[in-house]
Amino acid sequence: MFTKLGDDGKTTLFHCDQRLSKSSVIAEALGTLDELNSFLGICRAKANVDKNSELAEQVLLIQNDLFVIQASLGGADKNIGAERVERLEAEINKIEKEIPPIKNFVISGGNEIIAKLDYARTLARKAERRVVSVQDEGKVVVQKNTLSYLNRLSSFFFALSRQNAYKSGISEESPKY
């Protein structure tokens, strides 16, 4: 489907009658959240192929949370509650009890899902930076728990990638300086 309304390089937000540039801070943040969400679809598909239903379910929950964040930034009356941040914190704590403590930076890789989860971590950080830019600009209200959620999300993906390496018996490789 297409409307041709964006042919001039402008778009609108939910319940907004003003047009804004597709290169605006808010459009960039929304696009980066969409990029992360789409990539998580790839991660979820890989988890399903690998018959890792727990990972697939975790990723699906996050994808839904990202839609809530996007809707909120776009002007809808939605927001991420503190319980979603707490859920991520609980999952990170649970994973960190299962895996050895980290002592160094870790080179991404190991296998396909480990590398994809680590890439999801970087996309989550990128989305967080873009949403911070929206907050700094001050034209759109960033809901209370949004930045906390995005900050925990990157930590969650890092923990997940390490957990998958550990469960697969893949040694983490540290950089050689």
C-alpha positions as CSV (number, residue, x, y, z in Angstrom):
1,M,0.0,0.0,0.0
2,F,1.2,3.5,-0.7
3,T,-0.4,6.9,-0.2
4,K,2.2,9.2,-1.9
5,L,1.9,11.5,1.1
6,G,5.6,11.1,2.0
7,D,6.8,11.9,-1.5
8,D,7.9,15.4,-0.3
9,G,10.2,14.0,2.4
10,K,7.7,14.7,5.2
11,T,5.6,12.5,7.4
12,T,3.1,12.9,10.3
13,L,2.9,11.5,13.8
14,F,-0.2,9.9,15.4
15,H,-2.9,12.6,16.1
16,C,-0.7,15.3,14.7
17,D,-1.8,17.7,11.9
18,Q,1.7,19.0,11.3
19,R,4.1,17.5,8.8
20,L,7.7,16.9,9.8
21,S,10.8,16.0,7.9
22,K,11.7,12.3,7.6
23,S,15.2,13.3,8.7
24,S,13.9,14.8,12.0
25,V,15.1,13.5,15.3
26,I,11.8,11.8,16.0
27,A,11.6,10.2,12.6
28,E,15.1,8.9,13.1
29,A,14.3,7.5,16.5
30,L,11.1,5.8,15.2
31,G,13.0,4.4,12.2
32,T,15.8,3.0,14.4
33,L,13.2,1.3,16.7
34,D,11.6,-0.2,13.6
35,E,15.0,-1.4,12.4
36,L,15.6,-3.1,15.8
37,N,12.2,-4.6,15.8
38,S,12.6,-5.9,12.3
39,F,15.9,-7.4,13.1
40,L,14.4,-9.1,16.1
41,G,12.1,-10.8,13.7
42,I,15.1,-12.4,12.1
43,C,16.4,-13.4,15.5
44,R,13.0,-14.9,16.4
45,A,12.9,-16.8,13.0
46,K,16.3,-18.2,13.7
47,A,15.2,-19.2,17.2
48,N,12.2,-21.0,15.8
49,V,14.4,-22.8,13.2
50,D,16.7,-23.9,16.1
51,K,13.6,-25.0,18.1
52,N,14.5,-22.6,20.8
53,S,11.0,-21.7,21.8
54,E,12.0,-19.9,25.0
55,L,14.2,-17.5,23.1
56,A,11.5,-17.0,20.4
57,E,9.0,-16.1,23.1
58,Q,11.3,-13.7,24.8
59,V,12.0,-11.9,21.5
60,L,8.3,-11.7,20.7
61,L,7.6,-10.0,24.1
62,I,10.3,-7.5,23.3
63,Q,9.0,-6.8,19.8
64,N,5.6,-6.0,21.3
65,D,7.2,-3.7,23.9
66,L,9.0,-1.9,21.1
67,F,5.7,-1.3,19.3
68,V,4.4,0.3,22.6
69,I,7.5,2.5,22.7
70,Q,7.1,3.5,19.0
71,A,3.4,4.3,19.6
72,S,4.3,6.4,22.6
73,L,6.9,8.4,20.7
74,G,4.5,8.8,17.8
75,G,2.0,10.4,20.1
76,A,-0.3,7.6,21.1
77,D,-1.5,7.3,24.7
78,K,0.8,4.3,25.4
79,N,3.8,3.7,27.6
80,I,6.1,1.0,28.9
81,G,5.4,0.3,32.5
82,A,7.9,-0.2,35.3
83,E,7.0,-3.9,35.3
84,R,8.5,-4.3,31.8
85,V,11.8,-2.8,33.0
86,E,11.7,-5.0,36.0
87,R,11.0,-8.1,33.9
88,L,14.2,-7.4,31.9
89,E,16.2,-6.9,35.0
90,A,14.9,-10.2,36.5
91,E,15.8,-12.0,33.2
92,I,19.3,-10.5,33.2
93,N,19.8,-11.4,36.8
94,K,18.6,-15.0,36.1
95,I,20.9,-15.4,33.2
96,E,23.9,-13.9,35.0
97,K,23.5,-16.6,37.7
98,E,23.8,-19.3,35.0
99,I,26.9,-18.0,33.3
100,P,30.5,-17.2,34.4
101,P,31.1,-13.6,35.3
102,I,32.5,-11.5,32.5
103,K,36.2,-10.5,32.8
104,N,36.9,-8.9,29.5
105,F,35.3,-7.5,26.4
106,V,34.0,-10.3,24.2
107,I,34.4,-10.6,20.4
108,S,31.0,-11.1,18.7
109,G,30.4,-14.4,17.0
110,G,30.5,-18.0,18.1
111,N,27.5,-19.1,16.1
112,E,24.7,-17.4,14.1
113,I,22.2,-16.8,17.0
114,I,25.0,-15.5,19.3
115,A,26.2,-13.0,16.7
116,K,22.6,-12.0,15.9
117,L,21.8,-11.3,19.6
118,D,25.0,-9.3,19.9
119,Y,24.0,-7.3,16.8
120,A,20.5,-6.8,18.4
121,R,22.4,-5.3,21.4
122,T,24.1,-2.7,19.2
123,L,20.8,-1.8,17.5
124,A,19.2,-1.4,21.0
125,R,22.0,1.0,22.0
126,K,21.6,2.9,18.7
127,A,17.8,3.1,19.4
128,E,18.5,4.3,22.9
129,R,20.8,7.1,21.6
130,R,18.2,8.2,19.1
131,V,15.4,8.3,21.8
132,V,17.8,10.3,24.0
133,S,18.1,12.8,21.1
134,V,14.3,13.1,21.0
135,Q,14.3,13.7,24.8
136,D,17.1,16.3,24.5
137,E,15.3,18.1,21.7
138,G,12.3,18.5,24.0
139,K,9.6,18.6,21.3
140,V,8.2,15.2,22.1
141,V,7.6,13.8,25.6
142,V,9.6,10.6,26.2
143,Q,7.7,8.5,28.8
144,K,9.3,7.8,32.1
145,N,10.4,4.1,31.7
146,T,11.3,4.3,28.0
147,L,15.0,5.1,28.4
148,S,15.4,2.6,31.3
149,Y,13.8,-0.1,29.2
150,L,16.0,0.6,26.2
151,N,19.1,0.7,28.4
152,R,18.2,-2.7,30.0
153,L,17.3,-4.1,26.6
154,S,20.9,-3.9,25.3
155,S,22.1,-5.5,28.6
156,F,19.5,-8.2,28.1
157,F,20.7,-9.0,24.6
158,F,24.3,-9.1,25.8
159,A,23.4,-11.5,28.6
160,L,21.3,-13.6,26.1
161,S,24.2,-13.9,23.7
162,R,26.6,-14.9,26.5
163,Q,24.0,-17.4,27.7
164,N,23.7,-19.0,24.3
165,A,27.4,-19.2,24.0
166,Y,27.7,-20.9,27.4
167,K,24.8,-23.4,26.7
168,S,26.4,-24.2,23.3
169,G,29.8,-24.8,24.9
170,I,31.3,-22.0,22.8
171,S,34.2,-20.2,24.5
172,E,34.0,-16.5,24.6
173,E,36.9,-14.9,22.8
174,S,38.5,-11.7,24.1
175,P,40.2,-9.1,22.0
176,K,43.9,-9.2,21.8
177,Y,45.2,-5.7,22.3
